[in-house]
Amino acid sequence: MEINNSILVIDDDKNILEIISLYLSKEGFTVYTGERGDTALELFKKIKPALVVLDVMLPGMDGFAVLNQLRAESEVPIIMLTARGGTPERVQGLELGADDYMPKPFDAKELLARIKAVLRRLPSVEAERKLAFDGLTVSLENYAVTLDGKPVEMPPKEIELLYFLAAHEGKVFTREQLLEQVWGFDFFGDSRTVDVHVKRIREKLGERTAWQIKTVWGVGYKFEVSQEA
């Protein structure tokens, strides 16, 4: 099977594009670049990359708008770059479906580590893992979630988080433990990342009495199945 090792990088700073391209190319990635938000979608459809590195401040269309449109048609992993590294901007990116974010200025080696961490957790052809509860199935065989027989659209990281919690039914995990287990020890985010992903999963699955992701205040989260289910 041919492995897709192409990366699309969108940033209006040519120096940043050159640096990222240099580091990624040395690691064997095929790098494509663009400098405008309003042409990013055309490049994406043409290239079909394995991952997108996307700046927030772009001419033509800002990165959040591009991210929103990409998420409407694809679950490709997306790492945001932002000169506005404050919490509101990071949360906005996560809410829209970004997998990770990096504040500028950044270390190219750190960006490379993040890219590798995200790509390592893409669906694997060897995976044959599936969980089933009342009306809910979560599969890492084909990275799919169904609710009452209907598919639920989720990006890979949400599926991995839901699967991990469900696979350890009843066990409470701290946000830090979930970051380590689901995102990996080399993920550079913070605990708010977990909260945002749990919120999105809950919104998509709705309220259920048979099972639910419960907040354990002051600790973290657990997947709980009703004894009557």
Number of C-alpha atoms within 10 A of each C-alpha: 4 4 6 12 13 19 23 23 28 27 24 18 12 13 10 16 18 11 13 20 21 14 16 19 14 9 11 10 16 16 18 17 20 19 19 20 25 17 15 25 15 11 17 20 11 9 13 16 20 18 21 25 22 28 28 23 18 19 14 12 15 16 25 22 14 21 25 15 13 20 18 11 8 14 17 20 23 25 25 23 26 21 14 14 14 10 10 10 17 22 17 13 24 23 16 18 27 26 24 22 24 23 16 12 11 13 12 16 12 14 20 14 14 22 21 13 16 21 14 12 15 16 14 12 10 8 12 10 13 16 13 13 13 14 13 17 19 24 18 21 14 14 22 17 24 16 16 10 10 11 12 18 16 18 19 20 21 23 21 22 20 21 23 17 20 22 16 13 15 16 12 19 19 16 18 16 15 20 22 14 14 20 24 16 12 14 17 16 16 11 14 16 19 22 17 17 21 19 13 17 19 15 10 13 14 10 11 13 11 14 19 17 21 16 15 12 7 7 12 18 22 22 21 19 19 12 7 6 9
